[in-house]
Amino acid sequence: MKKIIVILLMLLILNGPALAEGKVYGCSIMNLYNPFYQQLESSLRMAVEAHGDTLISYDACMDPSRQLEQVQLLIAANVDAVFLNPVNVNAVEPAIARLHQNGIPIINLDNEVEDLDSVDAFVGSNNFHAGYLCGQDLAARHPDGGNILLLDAEGQSAISDRMAGIHQALMDAGIYYRIEQLDARGERSTARRMLLELLDPDQPLLAILAGNDHMAMGALEACLSAERAEIELYGVDGSPDAKCAIFEHEQFILTAAQSPHQIGQQAAEIAHRITGGQSYDFRTAISTFPIDRENLAEWDMLGWQ
């Protein structure tokens, strides 16, 4: 039965482009469990379909091998271009090489590949600035320094850029902080589990700065379980969860917001221009901005920017 289902799915994929009108695009997203990527994929699909085109989309589930398999399926489906959001920028080269071999344009989404010359365009947030906003706010609130924890994600350049922005903001402030950095894989459950094991009531910790809201929410859950309401929390995304957390919990200080709507819309427009032989901007950096208690009322609490 499983073999029959797989064969039917392959037939649908292979016949899809022949039945569709307009262009057919492929997409592999690192993790559709993350609400940010859910919204990005949804906005991308709406923008693609608004042009009369079709999107074949996959969830790589944080597995580089699965992402490579998905790219191979998209090549077999003869797509006109691929939107690629790498699980790990250090492990995505084989997928890029396969796409090059088949002459398929690549629009790199959000998680910037190591070699930008290997893709046709990049669309993502100004991630360094997002991290800088968090570090800048922390330094303004705590000019005497203290112990802080950064939640990172190895292989995810978007989060690495945010970490670099945090470090730069603290350096620019000229304030000494004792910094520990942990790899929580960008995941809420991993952040929660790691922090539940790490948080010690006798160890002072000023703040936790997470590379995305997904990890920040895991940190909040761990702090609530450990009764550590004094630890301040920062995230990046501007997610509905984070905005509600800022409203409900004093310890959640700020989220540096991005716009998955704009990333999806801009990426679809660039793909349309690439496949239509039109000029386009190689790099599109979407602005990031702070959301905190002072401006929370200006934003939709239950939606994305």
N, C-alpha and C positions, 0 to 999 in steps of 0.2 A: 504493500500500500504506500509506504514512504517513497519508494522508487517511482511509483506512478505520479504522486503529487509533485515530486521534483521535476519529472519530465514535463508535466503540464505547465508548471511555472516557467520552465525554460522555453516552451513553445509560445507562451504568452509574451515573454520578454522579447523573443526573436521576431515574432510577428507584429508586436506593438508598433514599431516605427513604420512598417508598411501600411498599417491601418490608420495611423495618425496623420492629421494635417499639420503643416508647419514643421518646425524643427523638433527634434527629440533630444533632450538633455539628460545626462546622468548626474547623480549626486551621491556621495558617500559622506555621511556625518559621523563624527567620532563617537557620539553618545546621545541618543535621543531620549534617554532617561532624564537628562539635564533639561530643565524648563527653558533655558536660554536657547538651546539648540532646537527644541521643539518649535519655538516661536520663529527662529531663523528659517527653519525648513518650511514652515507654513507660509511665511511671508515670501520666501523664494518661489514656492509653488504657485502662489496667487499671482505673482508678478510674471512668471513664465507663461502661465495660462492666459494672462491678459493679452499677451502677444499672439495668442492662438497656437502656442507651442505646448509640448508635453514634457513632464518631468518624471523620470524613473529614479526613485530615492531609496537609499539603504541606510540602516543603522549599523555601524561597525562595532558597537558594543565594547569600545575600548580595546579592541583586538586588532593589531596591525595585520596579522595573517588573514583575518576575515575581511579587512579592508582591501587587501590585495585581491582576494577572490571576488569581491564585489566589483572592483575595477575591471577584472577579466570578464565578468558577466556583462558589464556595460560596453566593453569593446565588442563582445560577441553580438550585442544588440545594435551595433553600428550607430551609436549616438553621435550627435554633431559636436558636442563639447561636454566636459565633465566639471562639475563643481566639487572640489576636493578639500575637505576639512580633515587634515591628518590626525590620526590617533596619536602618533609619535613622529615628530619631524625628523628624528634620526633613523626611522625605519620605513619611511614612505618612498625612498628612492626607487625600489623595484616597481612600484605602481606607476610612478612618474615615467620610468623608462618604458614600460609597456604602452602607455598612452602615446609617448613620443614615436615609438615604433609604428604605431597605427595612425599617426598624423592627427590625433584628436587634441584640440585645444584644452588647456587646463586653466580654470579660474580657481585660485587658491583662496579659501575662505577662512578668516579669523585666525587660525593657527599657522603662522607664517613659516614656510619651508626654509631650510637652511640655505639653499641656492635659489634665489628668486629668479635667476636667469633661466631656470628650468620650467617656469610656468609662464603663461601668457598674460595673466593679470592677478593682482591681489586685492581683495576687499576685506577690510576688517576695522576694528576700533583702534584708536590711538591708545594702545595698552600701556605704554610707558607713562603717559599722562594720567591714566586712571590710577596707577600705583602711586604716582607722585601726589595726587590729590589726597590719598589716604595718609601717606607719610607726613605731608604738610599739615594736615589737620591734627594728627597725633602730636607733632612737635609744638603746635600752637597751644594745645591743651595741657601738655606736660613738659614745660621748659626745663625741668630738673632731670629728665631722663628716667630710666628704669628698665626693668626686664620685659622684653616683648618676644612674641612667638610669631613667626611667619609660616603660613601653610602654602606650600608650593606644589607643583606637579611636574615631575621630570618628563622631558620630551614634549611639553606643551609650551611652545615659544610665546604664545599670548600671555600665559601666566608668568613665564620667566621675565618677560618685558615689564610686567606689573611689579614683580619683585625688584627689578632694577630701578624702577621709578620710586619705589618706597625707599630703597637705600639712598638714592640720590637726594631725595627730599630731606632725609635725616642728616645727610652730610652737609647739605646747604644750610640747614638750621644750626649747624655747629654744636649739636647736643649729643652727648654720649648715651647710647642705649646698648644694653647687653642683649644681643640678638641670637635667638636660636631659630633654625629653619628646618621644617619637616616636610617630607614628601607625602601628601595625603591624596595624591593621584587625581586631584580635582573633584573628588567624590564626597558627597555628604556623609554617607555611612562610614567611609574610611576615616574622615576627620573626627566624627563622633567617637568611633571605637578607639582611635589613637589617643584622643584627649581624655577619655574616661580612664585610660591606663596611666596617663601622664600627670593629670592634675593632682597636685599635692596641696592639701590645705595649709601646710606649713611653709610652702614655697611662694614668695611674692611674685605675682605676674601682673604687669600693668595692662597689657593689651594683647589681643590676637588679631593679626592682620591676614586675612585669607585672600588668595588669588582669585577667587570667585565667590559668588553668593551661596553656591551649593555647599562649599566647604564652610563658609561662615555660618550657615544654618546648622550644620553638624556641630560646629563649635558652640553655638548657642545651646543646643540640646545637651551637650556635655556639661557646659557650665551650669545649666539649670539642674541637672542631675547631681552635680557635685556641690551645689549650693555656693557657686562662686560668682555671685551677682556683681562683684566689684571689678571683674575683668571686662575691659572695654573691647568691643568687637567692630571690625571693619570688613567690608566685602567689596566685590566688584561685580556689577551686572545691572543693578537697578531692578531686580526681579520683584514680582508681587510679594513673594515670601519675605524678602528683605525689607520692603517698604512696610509691610504689616508688622515685622519684628521691630522696626524703628519706632512705630506707633505704640507697640505693646510693652516693649522692654527698654528701659533706660540705658542698659549696657550696650545695646546695638547702636553705635554712634553714627555711622555713615556707610552708604554704598556709593561707589563711583559708577554711575550709570552709563550703560551703552544702549544702542538701539538695534536690536535684531531685525526690526522692521526695515530700517534703512539699509542694513547690510544685505538683506535678502533682495530688496528692490534694486539697489545699485548693482549687485552681482548679476541679476537677471538682465538688466539693461546693457551691461557690458558684454555678456554672452550674446545678446541679440546683435550688438554692433560687431563683435568679432566674427560671428558666423555670417553676417551680412556684408562683410568686407568694408566696414566703416571705421573711421578713426575712433579711438577710445583712450581713456587715461589708464596707464599701466597700474598705478597704485592709487587706491582710494582708501583714505583713513577717515573714519567716522569719528566725530568729536565725542569726548566723554565729559561728564559733569557730575558734581556731587549732589546727592540727595540726603538730607538730614532732617532733623526736627524743624529747623527753621523754614525750610521750603517744601516740606512733605505735602502740604495741602495743595500745592500747585500741580501735583502729578496724580495720575490715575492709580489708586492703591491696588486695584485688582488686575491691571493690565500692564503692558509693556510700552516703552517709549517708541 
